[in-house]
Amino acid sequence: MLPDSPGAWPSERSAAPEGARGPGADLLAGVRVLDLTNVLAGPFAGYQLGLMGADVVKIEVPGTGDLARNLGGDPELSARGLGISFLAQNSGKRSLTLDLKAPAGREVFERLVRQADVLLENFRPGVLERLGFGWEVLHELNDGLVYCAVSGFGQTGPMRGRPAYDQIIQGLSGMMSVTGTAESAPTRTGFPIADTLGGYAAAFAISAALVKRARTGLGSFLDVSMLETAVAAMGWVVSDYLVAGREPRAMGNENATSAPSGTFATADGALNIAANKQEQYVELCTVLGRPELITDARFATREARKQHRAELKTELEITLGERSAVEWDALLERSGVPVAPVLTVPQALALDQVAQRSLLHEVSMPTGAGSSDAGTPVGERSLRVLGSSVHVDGQPVGPIGRPPELGEHVDDVLAEIGYTAEEIADLRAQGVV
């Protein structure tokens, strides 16, 4: 718990299981998060909090758990309820199965809420309230609780009850209209950017609310809308319309604010060049051995280059076609011109820069057992997962342990809030946990 927060869990509860602690940060050490989220936006938010040191207890439906447990490209892991989609943002969390529709389950949940710091959920608006745990009830149980609800459209407004997945939000926000070329738009991004941004927004808001609570002792109700987050994240694209009245359009790999700034073909591979400043353009033409392009009236100024970007691209690609993207990268990198090859995901992960910054972390998963109750694992499987993009005090940050199997930590978590072994056994017998 943070200083002066209501209630406290046993001090030892923040310790990771023996041998499981990794390079986790301690910025949120002592903060207990109840994570009721599913699939991506919510779990991603919980994962970011866990990477920063929070103790994240994932509360899941008995028998099924997070839908993401069954999603991903590895059938063996999906069959075990450890689908790759789940593994991607749940390392280091603890899993508690709990039936919130059962009276005994709601009693367990009340105990959890009374002693927690954060409650994170991404149900449709009104679901938790119908279960008897609206904001007023939660605040009464624990006035220091930070309650964060992540949804597609927010808790209010005419669209609040509509279902929303990442692609729906990408389309409604305008993102797809400015992605791709004039011929291919609307196009979705190649990863669930709306979910990811929603998760980051939630984690940021929760962290800010915890700072306020440390100052005042009071919690907050945070209403995160994925739609609004997506629109807000488009920043200058939206402002270009609001301020300049210019409707954004899809421009493929070109940068509307400058030229040459985009993706260029070479003898082998694509090369991104962002010569946004005049001196960068001059240096680019010098390295390419095309000094005549510096004084050419069509390209002499920033605005002229934007107006004649297609002609400039053609001229540059004549010369760029003489070498590979890797060769041009080496030449231009020394010149100070912002440039880099366009890589695949495997190539990006193989970069020395990524390796030296320790973005990837290994966790060991037991193999053989389908769940924590199914028997003794017959071995281990090493998996690589993404850590935080933030270094803390000069150190990389990764998860403190592997992703949990469904219901793996029922006994531990319930014991921490005062349940005896006999009471836990009874809850199991009832199917509550």
Buried (B, 14 or more C-beta within 10 A) or exposed (E): BBEEBBBEBEEEBBEBEEEBEBBBBEBBEBBBBBBBBBBBBBBBBBBBBBBBBBBBBBBBBBEEBBBBBBBBEEEEBBEBBBBBBBBBBBBBBBBBBBBBEBEBBBEBBBBBBBBBBBBBBBBBBBBBBEBEBBBEBBBEBBEBBBBBBBBBBBBEEEBBEBEBBBBBBBBBBBBBBBBBEEEEBBBBBEEBBBBBBBBBBBBBBBBEBBEEBEEEBBBBBBBBBBBBBBBEBBEEBBEBBEEEEEEBEBBBEBBBEBBBBBBBBBEBBBBBBBBBBEEBBBBBBBBBEBEEBBEBEBBBEBEBBBBBBEBBBEBBBEBBEEBBBEBBBEEBEEEEBBBEBBBEEEEEBEEEEEEEEBBBBEBBBBEEBBBBEEEEBEEEBEBEBBBBEEBBEEEBBBBBBBBBBBBBBBBBBBBBBEBEEEBBEBBBEEEBB
